[in-house]
Amino acid sequence: MITLTSKDPAHLTVDAVVVGVGTRDGSPELLDAAWLPADLQAALVRDARALAVTGGADEVRRVPATGLPATVLVLTGVGPLDAVTPETLRRAAGAATRELAGLGSVALALPAGDEEEVAAVVEGALLGAYTYTRYRTGDGPETAGPVGSIEVVTPLARDKRAKAALARAEVVAAAVHATRDLVNAAPNDLYPAAFADVARAAVKDAGVRGLKISVLDEKALAAGGYGGLVGVGQGSARGPRLVRVAWAPARPKATVALVGKGITFDSGGISIKPAAGMEAMKSDMAGAAAVLHTVLAAARLGLPVAVTGWLCLAENMPSGTAQRPSDVITIRGGKTVEVLNTDAEGRLVMADGLVAAVEENPDLVVDVATLTGAQLVALGARVSAVMGTDDARDAVVRAAGAAGEQFWPMPLPADLRAGLKSKVADIANIADRFGGMLTAGIFLQEFVGTTPWAHLDVAGPAFNERAPFGYTPVGGTGVAVRTLLRLLEDRA
């Protein structure tokens, strides 16, 4: 639960009260903390070095709340004080609530003097207040749930726009959390049919008129000519699915299709991956998870944009029935693909989804996929790539900047298309390894025609295998949900 309050934080009886601390001229400095008792302020400045308080980003320190009714005072770092932005506040708030998991009540006394700051602090606090304990047993620290209740201190507690920002943040955070839950789920529990069932239940639970879902199973996919999904899924005992989730408001101002890669586990198929790191391949459905919960959030927010989400679900497994290198498959719409590497499977299921999406003539198509390891090589684990037609690509970059996610524009050089030539089919599913992220985008480009289109490669940022940071936990991150929602709002 989260609320806004205009009460003096010095009088709040909570388990923890949070203030910001930044750096100025190399020294830590409290941020908007004049309400703290003078003796406590002086002690914090005097003892900063001993308390290991530097004010750096992602730094969270607990100290005794001397002179306050709160149990503990928490200092959350914002970095340089001359460069504080809404995203800085979002991360500082998230780092605090993430570190305070298990506490009953927390108050955040960070800068929240205008609507944008309120939105950032609320959203960050909610994004950081996430834990995944589905498979935990016992009473250890690993089973601690998120912060029980959060109060955000702001003079705008009664302001309608601030209240609206809080309501939106609650919907956004719920969508990100639900996406993380799906990515974190074990692949023996989340296979294509199970994912489809989760989507059905989520649509039903949303209870929003105009929100509908349909599912194609393996027989329907074969009959419909979805050769990518059928080919990738045929090696698994658990067949593929194509889920269509649609939000159809009255008199929409635009129509947008979202296509998500949903490989519930990617062994690589016959072109099997090395054992090291394969456990992270449960996250290869992060794009589909983001698409599902973006559509649901758009419906909950009542956005005047028609949004259709296509979840391309399959499990890529090696077996006697798996597709082989040199197989030729036919994507929906008739284009043939020579499968040279069965571990380049995401683009095959996405091709089917893109064709299906384009058939409905949307104004814009955006696909989201953990598509290539080359994305990690190019941009690292925290920055996603975006390619596509110029206007669509630029719109995604703007939306990401406003949402606080990092997406970097990448080109689709025409000369790289030659590397995808096949000796026997219309196109091959891989080229040489150089520019692999770009050639994957060029492959997908073959299936969108003239429709405005953007391709988001989130291979690294979708799953955090290292230490948590800011509002980002270990495991599923929920990346792209906030960017996609902002993109839809920009079309409203």
C-alpha positions in Angstrom: 0.0 0.0 0.0 1.3 3.5 -0.8 -0.1 6.9 0.2 0.8 10.5 0.0 1.2 12.6 3.2 1.9 16.2 3.9 2.8 15.5 7.5 6.1 16.6 9.0 8.4 13.5 8.6 9.9 14.4 11.9 6.6 13.3 13.5 5.9 10.1 11.5 5.8 6.9 13.6 7.1 4.4 11.1 9.7 1.6 11.0 12.0 3.7 8.8 12.1 7.2 7.4 14.2 7.8 4.3 16.1 10.9 3.3 18.3 11.6 0.4 22.0 12.2 0.5 24.1 13.4 -2.4 27.6 14.6 -3.1 28.8 18.2 -3.5 32.5 19.0 -4.1 33.3 15.4 -3.1 31.5 15.5 0.3 28.2 14.0 1.3 25.3 16.4 1.8 21.7 15.8 3.0 19.0 16.6 0.6 15.9 18.5 1.7 16.4 17.4 5.3 16.0 20.6 7.3 13.3 18.9 9.3 15.8 16.6 10.9 16.8 17.5 14.5 19.9 19.8 14.4 21.9 17.4 16.6 21.2 14.5 14.3 22.1 16.5 11.2 25.4 17.5 12.7 26.2 14.0 13.8 25.5 12.6 10.3 27.8 15.2 8.7 30.5 14.7 11.3 30.4 10.9 11.2 29.7 10.4 7.5 33.1 8.7 6.9 32.7 6.3 9.8 29.2 5.5 8.7 30.5 4.8 5.2 28.0 7.5 3.9 29.3 9.0 0.6 26.0 9.9 -1.1 26.8 7.8 -4.1 24.0 6.3 -6.2 22.6 3.0 -5.0 24.1 3.5 -1.6 21.7 2.8 1.3 22.7 3.2 4.9 20.7 2.7 8.1 21.5 4.8 11.2 19.8 5.3 14.6 16.8 7.7 14.3 17.9 9.7 17.3 15.2 12.3 18.3 12.6 10.9 15.9 9.6 8.6 16.5 10.8 6.4 13.6 12.8 3.3 14.5 15.6 3.9 12.0 16.7 6.7 9.7 17.7 5.5 6.2 20.1 7.5 3.9 19.7 6.7 0.2 22.2 8.0 -2.2 21.3 10.2 -5.2 24.8 11.0 -6.5 25.9 14.5 -7.5 23.5 17.1 -6.2 23.9 19.2 -9.3 22.6 16.4 -11.5 19.4 15.2 -9.6 16.7 14.1 -12.1 13.4 12.3 -11.8 15.2 9.1 -12.7 17.8 9.8 -10.0 14.9 10.1 -7.5 13.2 7.0 -8.9 16.3 4.9 -8.4 17.1 6.3 -4.9 13.5 5.6 -3.7 13.7 2.1 -5.3 17.0 1.3 -3.7 15.7 2.2 -0.3 12.5 0.2 -0.5 14.4 -2.7 -2.0 16.9 -2.7 0.9 14.1 -2.4 3.5 12.3 -5.5 2.4 10.4 -7.1 5.4 9.7 -3.9 7.2 6.1 -3.0 8.0 6.1 0.7 7.3 8.4 3.2 5.5 8.2 7.0 4.9 10.1 8.6 2.0 11.1 12.2 2.6 12.7 12.7 -0.8 12.2 15.8 -2.9 8.6 15.7 -4.1 7.7 19.3 -4.7 6.1 19.0 -8.1 4.0 16.4 -10.0 7.0 14.9 -11.8 9.0 14.4 -8.6 6.0 12.8 -6.9 5.5 10.4 -9.8 9.2 9.5 -9.8 9.4 8.9 -6.1 6.2 6.9 -6.0 7.1 4.8 -9.0 10.6 4.1 -7.8 9.4 3.1 -4.3 6.9 0.7 -5.7 9.3 -0.8 -8.2 11.9 -1.4 -5.5 9.3 -3.0 -3.2 9.4 -6.3 -5.0 10.4 -9.8 -3.8 10.0 -13.2 -5.4 9.4 -15.9 -2.9 7.3 -18.4 -4.8 9.7 -21.3 -4.3 11.1 -20.3 -0.9 10.3 -22.2 2.3 11.1 -21.5 5.9 11.5 -18.2 7.7 14.9 -17.0 6.6 15.7 -13.5 5.2 15.1 -14.9 1.7 11.4 -15.3 2.5 10.9 -11.7 3.6 8.2 -10.0 1.7 8.4 -6.4 0.4 7.8 -3.3 2.5 4.3 -3.5 3.9 3.2 0.2 3.5 4.8 3.3 2.1 4.1 7.0 2.7 5.6 9.6 0.4 6.0 13.0 2.0 5.0 15.8 -0.3 3.2 19.2 0.0 1.0 18.0 -2.9 -0.6 15.2 -0.9 -4.1 16.6 -1.7 -3.4 17.7 -5.3 -5.4 16.0 -7.9 -2.6 15.6 -10.4 -0.3 14.1 -7.7 -3.1 11.7 -6.8 -3.4 10.8 -10.5 0.3 10.3 -10.7 0.2 7.9 -7.7 -2.7 5.9 -9.3 -0.8 5.6 -12.6 2.3 4.5 -10.8 0.4 1.8 -9.0 -0.8 0.4 -12.3 2.7 0.6 -13.9 4.4 -1.0 -11.0 1.9 -3.8 -10.8 2.5 -4.5 -14.5 6.3 -4.5 -14.0 6.0 -6.8 -11.0 3.7 -9.2 -12.9 6.2 -9.3 -15.7 9.0 -10.0 -13.3 7.0 -12.9 -11.8 6.6 -14.5 -15.1 10.3 -14.2 -16.0 11.3 -15.6 -12.6 9.0 -18.6 -12.8 10.6 -22.0 -13.3 10.3 -23.4 -16.8 8.7 -26.6 -15.6 5.9 -24.5 -14.3 5.8 -21.9 -17.1 5.6 -23.7 -20.5 3.6 -22.4 -23.5 0.2 -23.7 -22.5 0.7 -22.7 -18.9 1.7 -19.2 -20.1 -1.5 -19.0 -22.1 -3.5 -20.0 -19.1 -1.8 -17.3 -17.0 -2.8 -14.8 -19.7 -6.4 -15.9 -19.7 -6.6 -15.6 -15.9 -5.0 -12.2 -16.0 -7.5 -10.9 -18.6 -10.3 -12.3 -16.5 -9.0 -10.8 -13.3 -8.6 -7.4 -14.9 -12.4 -7.2 -15.4 -12.1 -4.5 -18.0 -14.7 -4.2 -20.8 -13.1 -4.2 -24.2 -10.3 -6.6 -23.1 -10.3 -9.9 -25.0 -8.0 -12.9 -25.5 -7.8 -15.8 -27.9 -5.3 -18.7 -28.1 -4.1 -20.8 -31.0 -2.7 -24.3 -30.1 -0.3 -26.4 -32.1 -3.1 -27.8 -34.4 -4.5 -24.4 -35.1 -1.0 -23.0 -35.7 -0.2 -25.7 -38.2 -3.5 -25.1 -40.0 -2.9 -21.4 -40.1 0.5 -21.7 -41.6 2.5 -20.5 -38.6 5.6 -22.4 -39.6 8.0 -20.6 -37.2 6.1 -21.4 -34.1 5.4 -25.0 -35.2 9.1 -25.5 -36.2 10.6 -24.2 -33.0 8.0 -25.9 -30.8 8.1 -29.3 -32.4 11.1 -30.5 -30.4 9.2 -30.2 -27.1 6.6 -32.4 -25.6 4.8 -29.2 -24.7 3.4 -27.6 -27.9 3.6 -23.9 -28.9 0.9 -21.3 -28.6 0.1 -17.9 -30.1 -1.9 -15.7 -27.7 -3.7 -12.6 -28.9 -4.6 -10.1 -26.2 -6.5 -7.1 -27.3 -7.6 -3.8 -25.7 -10.3 -2.1 -27.8 -11.5 1.2 -26.3 -14.4 3.1 -27.9 -13.2 5.6 -30.6 -9.4 4.8 -30.3 -7.0 7.5 -31.4 -4.5 5.0 -32.8 -4.0 1.3 -33.2 -0.8 -0.3 -32.0 0.4 -3.9 -32.2 2.9 -5.3 -29.8 4.7 -8.6 -30.5 6.6 -10.5 -27.8 9.1 -13.3 -27.9 7.9 -16.1 -25.6 10.5 -18.9 -25.6 9.7 -20.4 -22.2 13.0 -22.2 -22.2 15.7 -22.0 -24.8 18.1 -25.0 -24.8 19.2 -24.0 -28.3 17.5 -27.1 -29.8 19.7 -29.3 -31.9 22.2 -26.4 -32.0 22.4 -26.8 -28.2 23.8 -24.1 -26.0 26.7 -24.7 -23.6 25.6 -25.8 -20.2 27.2 -22.8 -18.5 24.5 -20.1 -18.1 21.7 -22.2 -19.7 19.6 -21.8 -16.5 19.1 -18.1 -17.4 17.3 -19.2 -20.6 14.0 -19.4 -18.6 14.0 -15.6 -19.2 13.7 -16.0 -23.0 10.0 -15.2 -22.7 10.6 -11.8 -21.2 9.3 -10.0 -24.3 6.0 -11.8 -24.3 5.6 -11.2 -20.5 6.2 -7.4 -21.1 3.7 -7.3 -23.9 1.0 -9.1 -22.0 1.2 -6.8 -19.0 1.6 -3.7 -21.1 -1.7 -4.4 -22.8 -3.4 -5.1 -19.4 -2.0 -1.9 -18.0 -3.2 0.1 -21.0 -6.7 -1.3 -20.4 -6.6 -0.6 -16.7 -5.5 3.0 -17.4 -8.3 3.3 -20.0 -5.9 4.6 -22.7 -7.7 5.7 -25.8 -5.4 3.6 -28.0 -6.4 0.2 -29.4 -3.6 -2.2 -28.5 -3.2 -5.8 -29.6 -0.5 -8.0 -28.0 0.8 -11.1 -29.7 2.6 -13.6 -27.5 4.7 -16.0 -29.5 5.1 -18.9 -27.2 7.2 -22.0 -27.7 9.8 -24.2 -25.9 13.0 -24.8 -27.8 14.1 -28.3 -27.0 16.3 -31.0 -28.6 14.6 -34.3 -29.4 13.9 -36.8 -32.1 11.2 -34.5 -33.4 13.1 -31.2 -33.2 13.8 -29.1 -36.3 17.3 -29.6 -37.7 19.9 -27.3 -39.2 19.1 -27.1 -42.9 15.3 -27.6 -42.4 13.2 -25.2 -44.5 10.1 -23.8 -42.9 7.3 -21.6 -44.2 6.4 -18.5 -42.1 2.8 -17.3 -42.1 2.2 -15.4 -45.3 4.4 -17.8 -47.4 8.0 -16.7 -47.0 10.4 -19.6 -46.7 13.3 -19.7 -44.2 16.3 -22.0 -44.2 17.1 -22.9 -40.6 20.9 -22.9 -40.4 21.0 -22.7 -36.6 18.2 -23.8 -34.3 19.4 -21.5 -31.6 18.3 -18.5 -33.7 14.8 -19.5 -33.0 13.3 -16.3 -31.5 13.3 -14.6 -34.9 11.3 -17.5 -36.3 8.4 -17.3 -33.9 8.5 -13.5 -34.0 8.2 -13.6 -37.8 4.9 -15.4 -37.5 3.7 -12.9 -34.9 4.8 -9.9 -36.9 2.9 -11.2 -40.0 -0.2 -11.8 -38.0 0.0 -8.4 -36.4 0.6 -6.6 -39.8 -2.4 -8.4 -41.3 -4.7 -6.3 -39.0 -3.3 -3.1 -40.5 -2.2 -1.3 -37.2 -0.7 2.2 -37.3 2.4 0.9 -35.6 4.0 -2.4 -34.8 6.6 -2.8 -32.0 8.2 -6.1 -31.2 10.1 -6.9 -27.9 12.5 -9.8 -27.7 15.5 -11.2 -25.8 16.8 -11.8 -29.3 20.6 -11.8 -29.5 23.6 -12.3 -27.4 25.1 -9.7 -29.7 23.0 -7.1 -27.9 25.0 -7.7 -24.7 28.2 -7.4 -26.6 27.2 -4.1 -28.1 25.4 -2.4 -25.3 26.0 -4.3 -22.1 23.5 -5.6 -19.5 21.6 -2.4 -18.8 21.0 -0.7 -22.2 18.5 -2.2 -24.6 18.6 -1.7 -28.4 15.9 -0.3 -30.7 15.9 -0.6 -34.5 13.2 0.0 -37.1 11.7 2.6 -39.3 13.1 6.0 -38.4 10.0 7.6 -36.9 9.0 4.5 -34.9 12.6 4.0 -33.6 12.9 7.6 -32.5 9.4 7.5 -30.8 10.6 4.5 -28.7 13.8 6.3 -27.7 11.8 9.4 -26.6 9.3 7.2 -24.7 12.2 5.4 -23.0 13.8 8.6 -21.9 10.6 9.9 -20.4 10.0 6.5 -18.7 13.4 6.2 -17.2 14.6 3.2 -19.2 17.7 3.0 -21.4 17.2 2.3 -25.1 19.8 3.1 -27.6 19.0 3.6 -31.4 20.8 1.2 -33.7 20.9 1.1 -37.5 19.7 -1.6 -40.0 22.4 -1.4 -42.7 21.1 -2.6 -46.0 24.4 -4.2 -46.9 24.0 -6.7 -44.1 21.0 -8.2 -45.8 23.3 -10.1 -48.2 24.5 -12.2 -45.3 21.0 -13.7 -44.9 20.9 -15.1 -48.4 20.0 -18.8 -48.6 21.0 -21.3 -51.2 17.6 -22.9 -51.1 15.0 -20.6 -49.5 13.9 -17.0 -49.5 16.1 -16.2 -46.5 18.3 -17.9 -43.9 17.8 -17.4 -40.2 21.4 -16.4 -39.5 24.3 -14.5 -41.1 27.9 -14.4 -40.0 28.5 -13.4 -36.4 29.6 -9.8 -37.0 26.7 -7.4 -36.5 24.5 -10.2 -35.2 22.1 -7.9 -33.4 21.6 -5.9 -36.6 21.2 -8.9 -38.9 18.5 -10.2 -36.5 16.7 -6.9 -36.9 17.1 -7.1 -40.7 15.6 -10.6 -40.6 12.5 -9.3 -38.8 12.2 -6.4 -41.1 11.4 -8.9 -43.9 8.0 -9.6 -42.2 6.6 -6.1 -41.6 6.3 -4.7 -45.1 5.7 -1.0 -45.1 4.1 -0.8 -41.7 5.9 1.6 -39.3 7.8 -0.7 -37.0 10.3 -0.8 -34.1 12.3 -3.8 -32.8 13.4 -3.8 -29.2 16.2 -6.2 -28.3 16.3 -6.5 -24.5 18.4 -9.7 -24.2 20.7 -8.3 -21.4 18.5 -5.9 -19.5 15.5 -8.3 -19.2 17.3 -10.6 -16.7 19.7 -9.3 -14.1 22.2 -12.0 -13.2 24.4 -9.8 -11.1 23.7 -7.6 -8.0 20.5 -5.6 -7.5 20.7 -1.9 -8.2 18.3 1.0 -7.8 14.8 -0.4 -8.2 16.1 -3.4 -10.2 16.2 -6.8 -8.4 18.1 -9.9 -9.3 16.3 -11.9 -11.9 13.5 -10.6 -14.0 13.5 -6.8 -14.4 10.3 -6.1 -16.2 12.2 -4.0 -18.8 10.2 -2.4 -21.6 6.9 -2.2 -19.9 7.3 1.4 -18.8 8.7 2.4 -22.2 5.8 0.7 -24.1 3.2 2.3 -21.8 4.7 5.7 -22.4 4.8 5.1 -26.1 1.1 4.3 -26.0 0.3 7.3 -23.9 2.2 9.5 -26.5 -0.2 8.1 -29.1 -3.3 8.9 -27.0 
